[in-house]
Amino acid sequence: MAARAGECTKLGYSKVHSPAYSFPFFFFFKPWAGSWRFFMTSCKDLYLGLMKACLTNLIYGDLNMLHGRSLPYDAKVRDEGRDWPSVAHTMVGIKRLDNVQFCVEDALARGVSGDLMETGVWRGGAVILMRAILQAHGVTDRLVWAADSFAGLPPPNAAQYPHDAHLTFNQFKELAVSLEEVEENFRKYNLLDGQVRFLKGWFRDTLPSAPVEKLAVLRLDGDLYESTMDALVNLYPKVSPGGFVIIDDYNDIPACRQAVTDYRSRNGITGEIQPIDWTGVFWKK
């Protein structure tokens, strides 16, 4: 379907048509696949596709600093969200960003009430995409919430949360990103405005009193049992019926999965858990 001229102008595109075609087009190359893929798409999709490529830095590539090491860039690993980028604004990969886009756009299309929120934002990539989606759709009556300590992960409280006893994420300085840096990352995409709100501090301190009324999409990326449970206890009741809950590390970190299992069991939640990729899952409330 050809994009409307007004839609392109709103997103800042002055010309999107190929001289040889009467529809917008987009070429995307995956070097490990060895072939070009051709898509007909709208200006919104072009904008959001480019956002995802930039947020993951598939555009230029940068070193992988997984667990404090310095490893060569691997496009397939980056695409799948299996590394810790040295420069990119997210480590979740394309499929999990695609899922964010699906959940937000589906909630918007169905009129699910509420804001968008991520708990555990690192450099801000996934929540920046949430704001970009609202921008692309001209939505001005919803907020995007970014909750994080902005100082890394908390040390495990093994006495209270034994599932976290073996986790050492708090020891990696690469995971500590300041609020100022995340704000600057929003600013680089021209998306830092009054629709973006930040909650700074440990989840146990900030989420119980968070001034969030309703949520259409809630994305959890806190890794630990404690952080995952804190987010679910304080925020799941605010997710509107028909809204989405996304768990980033469900199939990668057993402590995270256990927190989800325990919370769902205690609260009689039976919504089908659907896979996103090798680690992420989501369900509809």
N, C-alpha and C positions, 0 to 999 in steps of 0.2 A: 504494500500500500504506500502510495506516495505521501510524503510528509507535507503537512500544511505549511504554507509560507510563514504564518504567524508563529507556529511552533518553532521553526528554525530561528526566526529573529529573536524570540525570547531567550533562546539558549546561546545566542551570539554567533550563529552560523549565517553568513551572508550568501553562500552558494553551496549546495550539497549535491547537485545533479551532475552526473557525467554527461559530456556532450553527446555521447553515443546512446544514452539511456534516458528514459523518462521517469526513473525512480532512483532514490538514494541508494548508495551501495557502500559496502564495507568489506575490505579484504583483511583476513587475519591469518597469520602464518605461525604454525607450531613447528619449530625446527626439528623436534624429535619425530614428528609425524611425517616429515618430508613432503608435505603438500600444502597448497594454498586452499583455504576454504572461503567460499563466497556466500555472503548473506545479503538479502534485501532487508533493509531495516529503516526505522524512523529516526528522526533527529534525537529523540529521547534515548533510544537504544544506542545510537552512536556516542552520545555524550556519556552515558553510564558505562558503556563498554570501554571507552577510553579512560574513564575514572578508575575502573577496576584494573586495567593494565598499568596505570600509573601508580595506584595504591600498592600494588604488588611489585612494582618496578620490573615487570616483564619487558618494559620498553628498553631499558638499558642493562639491567642485570647488576647485581652487587654481591659481595662476598657473603657466604653463609657463616654465621658466628655461633652455630648450635653448640650449646653447653660450653661457651667460652672459647671454642676453637675457631680457627680461621680456615674455611674451606672454600674451594672454587665455586663459582655460581653454576647452578644446574637448572636449566629452564623447566625441566619436567618436575624436579623436586619443588621448585618455587610454585609452579602451577598447582601442584597437589597440596601445598601448604605443609611441607615437611621440614622446613628449615627456619632458622632465625635470621632474617635479613639484617645486614649491617646498615642499610640505608632505607629500604622500603618502609612504608607506613603501616603495613600489616603483615602478619605471617600466616594468615588463615587460608591463602590460596584462592583460586578462582571459583571452585565449586561452592565453597562456603560463602563467598561474596555473592555468587549467583543466588544462593538460598536466601540471603538477606534481601536481595532485590525481589525475589518471588514473594516472600512473606509480606514485605511492606506493600508492594503493589497489589497483592491479593487482598490484604486488609483494607487498603484504600478503595479498591473496586467494590468491595462488599459493604463498605461503610462501617467497618468495625471502629468503635470509638476509642480514643486514647492516643497517648504519645508513643514514641519509640525510645528504647533504652538499651544500653549495654552496660553490664557490670564487669569490669576488667577490660580496659580499652587499649593498653600498651601505648603505641604511638597514635592511636585514634582511627586507624584505617576503616574498620567496619562501621563505626559510628559516623565517620565522615561520609561514607557511602549512604548511610541512612539520610543524612541531611541533603546529600546530592539528589536522592530520589524525590524527596519532598520538593526540592527546587525544580527538578525536571517536570514534575506534575503540577507545578504552580500552587502547591499546598502551603497555606500561610497560617492555618489555625491549629497546628500541632507542633509540639516541641520534641527535640532530641536531647536525651539525657545521657551523659557520660559519667559513670561512677567508677572511681579508682582511688587508690591511695596516692597515686602519682609519686610513689617512692618504692615501688617493687612489691613483692608478695610478703605477707606476714610470716614470721617464723612459725613452724608447726606447734600447735598446742596438743602434744601427744597425750596428755593426761585426759583432756576432755574429748579430743577427736583422734583416737588411736589410728584411724585409717590414714591420717596425715603424717604419722610418725617418721616414715622413711623419706618424705619429700624434702628436697633441698632447694627449691626454686628461690627462696629468699636470699640465697648466697650468690645469685647471678646478677651482677650490676647491670647487665644488658637488659634486664627486665624492668629496671627502674627508669621511668620516663617522667619528667616533671610536667606539671600542669602547663607551665609556660611553653614547653616544647609542643605539647598537644595543641594548645591554642594556636601556635604558629603554624602547625600543620594544617589546621582548618583554614587559616588565613591564606595559605599558599593556594588553596583551591577557591578562594573568595567565598567561603562558606561559614565564616565566623560571624554570627549575627545574633539577634535577639531570640532566635528560635533554638539556640544551642545553650544548654545549661550543664554545669559541671558540679558534681558532688565529690568533694575531696575528703579522703580519710578512709580508715578501715571500714568495711561494710557493716560490721557489728555496731559501729558508732554512728554511721551516716544513714543507713537504710531505714531503721525503725522510724525516724522522723522525716524521711525524705518527702518534700512537698509535691509528690506525684499522685494525681487522683486516679487516672485510668491509663492503661497501657494497651496498645494494639499489638505491639511486638516487643518481646523481652528477650534479649540475647545474653546468655551467661558465659563468661570466659574467665572464671576465677580460679580454675585448676584444682584448688584444695577442696576437701570435704567441707571444712568450716566455711569457706567463702561461698561455695555453691549453696550450702544449706542456708546461710544468712540471706542470700539473694532470694531463694525460693520462699522462705518463711515470710519475709517482709514485702515481697513484690508480687508473687504469684496471685494472691487474692486480688490484686489490682488489675490483672490481665482481664480484659473484657471477654465475654463469651464470643467464640469465633476467632479470638486473637491467637497469636503464635508464641510458643516458647522454644528457644533455640539453645542447645547445649553444645558448646564448642568441643570439649575434651572428653565426651562421654565414652568413647571407645578407645581412648588413649591413656587416660589416667583413671585407674580403678577407684581411687578415692572420690573423684568427681562422680563417677557412675553410681557408686554406692549411696552418695548423698541424694541423687535423683531417685534412686530406687526406694530409699527409706522415706523420702518426702511423699512420693506418689502413693506408696503403700499406706502411710499414716492418714492420708487425706482422701483415699478412695479414688484416685485419679486413674482413669482407664483409657484415656485418649491414646490412640496408636502412636508409638514412637517410630518415626520414619528416618532412615539413614540419609545423610547428605553426601558423605564421602567416607574415607577410611576411619574417621574419628567423630565427626559432627553428626548430631541428630536433631530432630525437632518434632513437635506435635502441636495439634490445634486444640485449644481449650473448648 
